Amino acid sequence: MARTENDSWDLASSVGVTATLVAASRAMASQGRDRLLDDPFADPLVRAVGLEPFVRLIDGELDVDDDPLMNRRTRCERIAVRTRFFDDFFGAAAEAGVRQAVILASGLDTRAYRLGWPTGTVVYEIDQPQVIEFKTRTLADLGATPTAERRTVGIDLRDDWPTALRQSGFDASQPAAWSAEGLLPYLPPEAQDRLFDNITTLSAPGSRLATEHFPERNAFSDERAQRLSEQWHRLGLEIDMSELFYLGERSIVMDYLTGHGWQVTAYPARELYERNGFEFPEDVLAAFGEMSYVSAELR
């Protein structure tokens, strides 16, 4: 079903399914003696969502080894690169004294439960109310305890989330660390700009931001959406990514942030693969383009 202005979702429908796939990838990368990640909550969260293809993927029951983008090694290495980047980002911000973290579109992100946050850190998670409620309840039933003060903000990012965040105790006079991980394709182009405008307005000097950067203005094209849709079909899910992405030209992240006072550093995906000891798969380049992860600081 195509996106609409006021659509909503849970973790088994629409955009929410992508969050569950990411968690399934983290669960796979956290398996075995040679695991690339340590996310003990990803597996039970995915099983609780209950989408059979993802459970079968975790259990190794789906034969996708001949798919260059879906095979186990490629998927585990790709999610390891991404997860380690954002984990390290929050760690560096904490070492610099930042004690507020905001995870935008938090989905099944478990950093509030698995990272070693310094005493006094408050982690804010923003997502659809039903997504927040599901994760909170499921992790509580598992006996999981946050490793920081966790405050949830159940609201759509297209709505007035800055007010809701402030009402949850966020202090705009103090630096914050923001993550917008895997989020931008699911925002209309104008909403992407508005997101970064709101972050900038709420950020005191010394605040930090991590997200992804694509050098093309039309990075989320029909062609790219089709490539990704083929992955879903291999899993038995008839999902059309062109119905989930907001297509069309949009601002280039690095340029936009630089123009709004952020000092931006790019980490090309190819370089991060090498840094982690992985061989960069050229099929990833074909599907995602010359993507970079970026870390920015507001001076």
N, C-alpha and C positions, 0 to 999 in steps of 0.2 A: 504494500500500500504506500502510495506516495506521501511525502511529508506535507503537513498542513501547518498553518500559522500557530495553532494552539494544540497541536497533537501532544500526546503523552505516551508513556510506555512503562513496562516493567522489564525485568531481566530476561524474559522469554519472548519478547516481542520488539519489533522495530529496532531502534537504535540500541535498546538494551541488550539485544542479542550479541552485538559486537563487544560489549563489556564482558559478557559471559565467555565469548571466544578468547578474549585476552586472558581472562582468569584461567581458562582451560590450558592455554599455552604456558602460563606460569606454573600450573600444576604439573604439566609434563616436564618442564625444565627443572622442577624440584624433586624429581623421582630418581632413585638409584644412588649408588655409591659415588658415581661421577656427576652428580647433579650440578647444574650451572647456577641454580638459585636456591634459596631457602625460604619458601613461602608455604608454611604448613597449613594455611587456611584456604588456599586456592582450591584444592581438591574438594573438601567438604562443601564449600560454597557452590561450586559448579554442580555437584551432585544434588544439592538442595534445590537449585533452580529446576533441575529435572529434565533438561533437554537431552534426549537420548543420544543424538549424534555426538555431543560433546563428552558425555560420559564414556561412550565407546571410544572416542579419540584418546581420552586419558588412559583407558584400560588397554590401549593398543589393539583394539578390535577392528579398527578401520584401516584398510590397506591403502595408504596414500604415499607410499615410498617412491612411486614413480612420478609424483607431482613435484616439480621443482620448488614450488612455493609452500606446499602443504606437508611435505615429508617431515618426519620427526626431527631430524637433525637441523634442517633449515629453520623450522619453526622455533625450536628450543634456543638456537643461537640468536635468532632475531629478537625474541622476547628477552633474552638475557642482556643483549646490548641495550635495549630500550629501558628495561627495569633498572639495570645497574646505573645508567646515566641519571635517571631521576632519583634513585636512592642516594647516589653520590652528591647530587645537587642539594638535597635536603641536609645531608651530612655536613657539607661545606658551609651552608647557611647557618646551621646550628653552631659550628665551630667559630663562626664570625660573630656570634652573639644574638642571632635572630631567634626569637622565642614565639613567633606566630607563624604557623604554616597553614596555607589554604589550598586544598585539593579540589579543583574545579571539575565537575562531572566525575565524581569519585567512583561511581559504579561499584565494582567489587575490589577496589584498591584496599589493601590491608596494611598500609604503612603506619597507620595509627596504632596498629597492634604488633608489628614485627620489627620496627626500627628502634634503635636505642636513643630515644629523645632525651635531651638534657632536662633536668628538673626545672619546672616552671614553663615548659613548652605547652602551648595550646594548639591543637590541630583541628582545623575547621574542615568539614566535608560538605560539599554542596552538590546536590543532585535531586532528581525527581523524588517527591515524598515517598512513593511506594518502593523505590530502590533503596533509599536510606532505611526505611522501616524493615525491609527484608534482611538486609545485611546485618543491621543491629541485632535483630531478633535471632538470626541464625548463629551469629558468633557468640551471643550470650548463651544460647542453648548448648554451644560447644564448650562453654566455660572459659572462653577467651577474654582476656582483660587488656584494655588499651595500655600502651606504654607511655602515653602522654595524656593530658586532659583532652578528651575528644568531645567536640561540640558539632552537632549536625545541623545543617540548614537545608530543609526540604523545600526546594523551589526550583523552577525552571530558569536556566540562565538567560532566557529571553525575557524574563520578567524582572522586577526590581529587586534583584538579589543583593545589590550593595546595601540597601536599607535592611534587608533581612539579616545580612551578615553583621552589620553594626548592632542590631538588636540582640544578636547572640553574644555580644561582648567584644567583637573585634575592635581594636584600638588603632585608628588610622594615624595616630601620632607616633606610633612605634613601627619599626621595620617589620616586614613580613616576607615570607618565601611563598611564592605562588607557583603552582604547576597547572598547565593546560596540556595534558597528555592525551594524544589521540582524539582530540576534541574538535579541531577546527573544521574538518570536512562536514560536520553535522550542524554547523552554524551557517546561516545565510551570510553572504559577503559583508553586508552592512552590520550584521550582528557581531562578526569577528572584530571589526573596527571598534564597535561599541564595547565589546568585552575588554579590549586592551585600553580603551579610554577609561573605563571604570576602574580597572586595575591601577592605572597610573594615578587617578584621582585619589584612590584609597591608600596609595603607597607613600610612606615616609622615605626620605633619603636613606640609602643603604638597603632598601628592599630589593628582592631578587625574584626573577621570573624564569621558568624553564618551559619550553614548548618545542614544537617542530617547525621547521622552515622548508618551504618549497620555493625554488627560484622562479617558477612560472606563475603568471597571474591566473592562468586557467589550469592549475595543477589538478583539480578534481574534475576531470573531464569525463565524458561518456565512455571514451575508450578505456581510461583507467578504471572506471567503475565496472566496466564489463570484465576486465581482467580479474578484479577482485570477486565479482559475482561468481565467476567460474570456480573459485575456491569454495564458496558456500555450497555450490551445487555438488561438488565432490563429497561434501559432508552430508548430503541428503537434505539440505535446507534450500528451499526455493526462494531465495532472497535476492532481490535486485538492488545492488548498491546504488544505482542511479536514482532509485527512489528514496534512499537514505541520505545520500550526499546532497548538499546544495551546490548545484553546478554554477558555472559562470565565473567571470573574472573577479578577482579579489585583491586586496592589498598584499604586497609581499612582506612577510612578517619582519624580517630584519630591517628593511627600509622604514617600515611604519614605526617600529619601536625606537630606532635610532632618531627618527624625527620627533619623537615625543620624550626625549631626554634620557633614554636608556643606553647604557654602554653594553653592546651586544657582542658575544663571542660565539662563533659557529663551530660545531664539531661535526664534520661530514660523516655520514653513516659509514662510508668506506673506511675512514680512519679509525672509527670506534670499533669496527670489526677487527681491524689489525691490532688495536690496543688490547683487545680482549683475547687475542690469539686465535681468531677465527678467520677463515678464508671468506672473502666477500663474494657472495653468490651473484653473478651477473643477472640472474633472473629477477632478483630483488630490484636491481636498477631498472629493468624493463617495466616492472609493475609500479614502482614508487618514484622513479626519477631520481635526480640528484638531491635527495633529501638530506638535511642536516638537523641535528638537534642543537638548540641554542640555549644559552644561559645569558641572562641580562641582569645588570645592576643599575638601579636608579641613583644617579649622583646628585 
